């Protein structure tokens, strides 16, 4: 969070300019500068408007997160502008894992569901490193069933037909029908594959985009694997357990603590950062620790 605050302070200072210098300029000179200079990112972004004329539904965009601040600084203003352009009422919720356990994307999404508030009625499970480049992509209310925005035909990396990761939209009712996601997946990967089985068990039909002609260039993947290596280690019995269905776990056995909640603006785009400590049942999932 320190890095986020430093970055935000830099953005604010870069847009506000040197106040002492402004005082020395005449009013006419300041007006001339304002006419000639390009707008700062904060000025270019649409303001935070919850316009009821955009429709009755409101999206909770859930971002499972840990220590990828440079990606977050790009993601939040980009998505805020993208959704405003499409007139999607929304709020961006960053679930920041601050405990000492391994990263657990599924549990963080469960936390996002629990903390998203009564003013939203559907979710976007959204990776922070995946940006939609095609305005034709649908982020609207998925009334008929889960809508996989980052489908295998469009995602730049993952192309197997049962893939449901990256960006997935669900109504809150449908997410609750699945009991959320399994909390057993510590480290990177496999939680989406288990969730696909939950969708089938709940007899929910999965929908995907149609008529999109941009193929694998539909999204920008901003993750740098050389800089941010994924935690793909398989510890203890995790190799065997990662392919099993978790019939009981999910929202019903989620354990966490909210350390703090902060309202943040990044280049004029609002988001809520929820600093979260997950709890691990080490007798059931000892692989939550790397030791």
ZADOKOL-868370 format. One record per residue (C-alpha): residue number from 0; residue in one letter; x, y, z. Coordinates in pm, whole numbers. Layout:
   seq   type        x        y        z
   NUM      A        X        Y        Z
...
***
This chain:
   seq   type        x        y        z
     0      X        0        0        0
     1      X      295      231       57
     2      X      387      197     -310
     3      X       28      273     -409
     4      X       19      586     -196
     5      X      356      704     -332
     6      X      238      645     -690
     7      X      -89      824     -627
     8      X       94     1116     -469
     9      X      317     1138     -777
    10      X       11     1140    -1003
    11      X     -152     1411     -796
    12      X      158     1627     -796
    13      X      216     1582    -1167
    14      X     -137     1701    -1240
    15      X     -151     1985     -991
    16      X      186     2128    -1087
    17      X      408     2349     -875
    18      X      177     2568     -666
    19      X      450     2817     -590
    20      X      518     2867     -957
    21      X      146     2913    -1028
    22      X      132     3198     -777
    23      X      404     3384     -968
    24      X      219     3354    -1298
    25      X      -38     3610    -1397
    26      X     -396     3501    -1447
    27      X     -356     3550    -1822
    28      X      -46     3330    -1834
    29      X     -223     3056    -1641
    30      X     -516     3064    -1884
    31      X     -277     3037    -2178
    32      X     -106     2735    -2020
    33      X     -438     2565    -1954
    34      X     -540     2611    -2318
    35      X     -209     2473    -2454
    36      X     -134     2186    -2212
    37      X     -294     1842    -2264
    38      X     -526     1730    -1985
    39      X     -390     1520    -1698
    40      X     -526     1165    -1670
    41      X     -752     1274    -1385
    42      X     -911     1539    -1606
    43      X     -953     1300    -1897
    44      X    -1141     1038    -1696
    45      X    -1518     1040    -1658
    46      X    -1620     1131    -1307
    47      X    -1764      881    -1064
    48      X    -2131      886    -1162
    49      X    -2390      632    -1053
    50      X    -2641      731    -1319
    51      X    -2972      552    -1268
    52      X    -3066      626    -1628
    53      X    -2803      368    -1728
    54      X    -3030       91    -1600
    55      X    -3137      -89    -1284
    56      X    -2833     -318    -1252
    57      X    -2497     -241    -1095
    58      X    -2173     -435    -1139
    59      X    -1928     -520     -860
    60      X    -1597     -560    -1044
    61      X    -1395     -785     -811
    62      X    -1016     -776     -847
    63      X     -820    -1038     -647
    64      X     -491     -867     -576
    65      X     -148     -882     -415
    66      X      151     -651     -472
    67      X       93     -578     -842
    68      X       68     -204     -799
    69      X      199     -102    -1140
    70      X      -74     -312    -1304
    71      X     -341     -167    -1073
    72      X     -243      190    -1167
    73      X     -321      103    -1530
    74      X     -621     -121    -1466
    75      X     -847       99    -1252
    76      X     -864      412    -1475
    77      X     -880      197    -1789
    78      X    -1175      -10    -1665
    79      X    -1357      288    -1515
    80      X    -1343      467    -1852
    81      X    -1433      149    -2046
    82      X    -1741       78    -1833
    83      X    -1854      441    -1828
    84      X    -1836      449    -2207
    85      X    -2066      147    -2213
    86      X    -2293      307    -1949
    87      X    -2242       23    -1704
    88      X    -2310      126    -1346
    89      X    -2024      -19    -1145
    90      X    -1783       -5     -857
    91      X    -1431     -147     -862
    92      X    -1342     -349     -552
    93      X     -978     -454     -503
    94      X     -943     -739     -253
    95      X     -584     -704     -137
    96      X     -442    -1012       40
    97      X     -220     -893      326
    98      X     -162    -1216      523
    99      X      148    -1437      499
   100      X      -18    -1728      323
   101      X       17    -1809      -44
   102      X     -204    -1619     -286
   103      X     -560    -1752     -300
   104      X     -751    -1599     -591
   105      X    -1071    -1795     -530
   106      X    -1097    -1701     -162
   107      X    -1039    -1335     -247
   108      X    -1323    -1346     -499
   109      X    -1542    -1501     -228
   110      X    -1448    -1210       -1
   111      X    -1536     -968     -281
   112      X    -1880    -1124     -310
   113      X    -1936    -1093       65
   114      X    -1812     -734       82
   115      X    -1968     -602     -240
   116      X    -2271     -448      -68
   117      X    -2644     -453     -133
   118      X    -2625     -189     -407
   119      X    -2479     -436     -662
   120      X    -2655     -735     -815
   121      X    -2388     -897    -1032
   122      X    -2015     -966    -1026
   123      X    -1720     -958    -1261
   124      X    -1441    -1189    -1149
   125      X    -1166     -990    -1318
   126      X     -788    -1042    -1341
   127      X     -591     -721    -1289
   128      X     -361     -791    -1584
   129      X     -630     -835    -1851
   130      X     -767     -527    -2032
   131      X    -1053     -544    -2287
   132      X     -965     -368    -2610
   133      X    -1286     -430    -2805
   134      X    -1577     -199    -2720
   135      X    -1821     -463    -2844
   136      X    -1748     -688    -2545
   137      X    -2055     -719    -2326
   138      X    -2029     -636    -1953
   139      X    -2404     -611    -1903
   140      X    -2622     -800    -1657
   141      X    -2593    -1177    -1731
   142      X    -2953    -1263    -1661
   143      X    -2965    -1593    -1850
   144      X    -2648    -1739    -1701
   145      X    -2274    -1682    -1639
   146      X    -2109    -1489    -1921
   147      X    -1742    -1566    -1990
   148      X    -1604    -1245    -2139
   149      X    -1247    -1378    -2178
   150      X    -1353    -1686    -2373
   151      X    -1099    -1942    -2504
   152      X    -1147    -1805    -2857
   153      X    -1041    -1457    -2743
   154      X     -803    -1492    -2448
   155      X     -441    -1436    -2556
   156      X     -308    -1736    -2358
   157      X     -568    -1997    -2258
   158      X     -767    -2173    -2528
   159      X     -911    -2497    -2383
   160      X    -1289    -2515    -2405
   161      X    -1361    -2559    -2032
   162      X    -1161    -2246    -1939
   163      X    -1368    -1991    -1741
   164      X    -1092    -1769    -1598
   165      X     -973    -1418    -1673
   166      X    -1309    -1235    -1679
   167      X    -1635    -1403    -1581
   168      X    -1969    -1230    -1513
   169      X    -2234    -1383    -1286
   170      X    -2540    -1261    -1106
   171      X    -2504    -1275     -731
   172      X    -2785    -1527     -720
   173      X    -2599    -1761     -954
   174      X    -2274    -1719     -760
   175      X    -2456    -1811     -440
   176      X    -2608    -2116     -612
   177      X    -2251    -2241     -671
   178      X    -2155    -2173     -306
   179      X    -1888    -1943     -448
   180      X    -1544    -2084     -528
   181      X    -1338    -2343     -345
   182      X    -1100    -2210      -79
   183      X     -856    -2501     -121
   184      X     -649    -2351     -405
   185      X     -343    -2178     -259
   186      X      -86    -2069     -516
   187      X     -154    -2013     -885
   188      X     -401    -2206    -1099
   189      X     -673    -2473    -1104
   190      X     -942    -2282     -911
   191      X    -1116    -2186    -1237
   192      X    -1130    -2547    -1355
   193      X    -1297    -2650    -1029
   194      X    -1543    -2362    -1062
   195      X    -1640    -2483    -1411
   196      X    -1755    -2806    -1247
   197      X    -1959    -2606     -997
   198      X    -2136    -2426    -1279
   199      X    -2229    -2759    -1434
   200      X    -2343    -2902    -1100
   201      X    -2568    -2598    -1050
   202      X    -2704    -2660    -1404
   203      X    -2612    -2309    -1514
   204      X    -2566    -2252    -1884
   205      X    -2240    -2080    -1974
   206      X    -2253    -1803    -2238
   207      X    -1965    -1650    -2433
   208      X    -1922    -1356    -2674
   209      X    -2033    -1389    -3033
   210      X    -1956    -1174    -3335
   211      X    -1617    -1062    -3198
   212      X    -1369    -1061    -3487
   213      X    -1054     -941    -3307
   214      X     -950    -1293    -3198
   215      X     -651    -1315    -2963
   216      X     -601     -938    -2993
   217      X     -929     -872    -2810
   218      X     -746     -825    -2479
   219      X     -420     -675    -2366
   220      X     -237     -899    -2121
   221      X       -7     -672    -1920
   222      X      151     -936    -1695
   223      X      531     -961    -1723
   224      X      632    -1318    -1628
   225      X      998    -1223    -1603
   226      X      913     -959    -1342
   227      X      620    -1127    -1165
   228      X      676    -1503    -1147
   229      X      365    -1706    -1067
   230      X      357    -1931     -762
   231      X      314    -2266     -936
   232      X      472    -2482     -666
   233      X      280    -2788     -554
   234      X      342    -2860     -187
   235      X      266    -3176       18
   236      X      -51    -3348     -113
   237      X     -142    -3054     -334
   238      X      -50    -3238     -654
   239      X     -320    -3497     -591
   240      X     -577    -3263     -434
   241      X     -568    -2996     -705
   242      X     -770    -3210     -947
   243      X    -1043    -3305     -701
   244      X    -1383    -3142     -668
   245      X    -1444    -2964     -338
   246      X    -1808    -3062     -266
   247      X    -1849    -2867       60
   248      X    -1611    -2572       56
   249      X    -1685    -2222      -69
   250      X    -1881    -1936       83
   251      X    -1991    -2166      366
   252      X    -1640    -2223      502
   253      X    -1474    -1895      405
   254      X    -1274    -1743      693
   255      X    -1120    -1398      672
   256      X    -1068    -1065      847
   257      X    -1095     -720      693
   258      X     -796     -522      818
   259      X     -905     -195      660
   260      X    -1114      -47      380
   261      X     -988      249      178
   262      X    -1154      461      -89
   263      X     -886      545     -345
   264      X     -884      753     -664
   265      X     -634      662     -937
   266      X     -616      921    -1216
   267      X     -967     1029    -1126
   268      X    -1107      673    -1123
   269      X    -1252      558     -788
   270      X    -1200      217     -637
   271      X    -1234       51     -299
   272      X     -932     -134     -160
   273      X    -1019     -394      105
   274      X     -709     -517      287
   275      X     -789     -875      378
   276      X     -632    -1146      592
   277      X     -737    -1495      488
   278      X     -740    -1780      735
   279      X     -609    -2126      651
   280      X     -718    -2459      794
   281      X     -368    -2605      791
   282      X     -487    -2953      884
   283      X     -695    -2961      563
   284      X     -478    -2753      327
   285      X     -119    -2750      461
   286      X       -5    -2618      121
   287      X     -125    -2269      215
   288      X      231    -2232      345
   289      X      541    -2280      136
   290      X      748    -2423      425
***
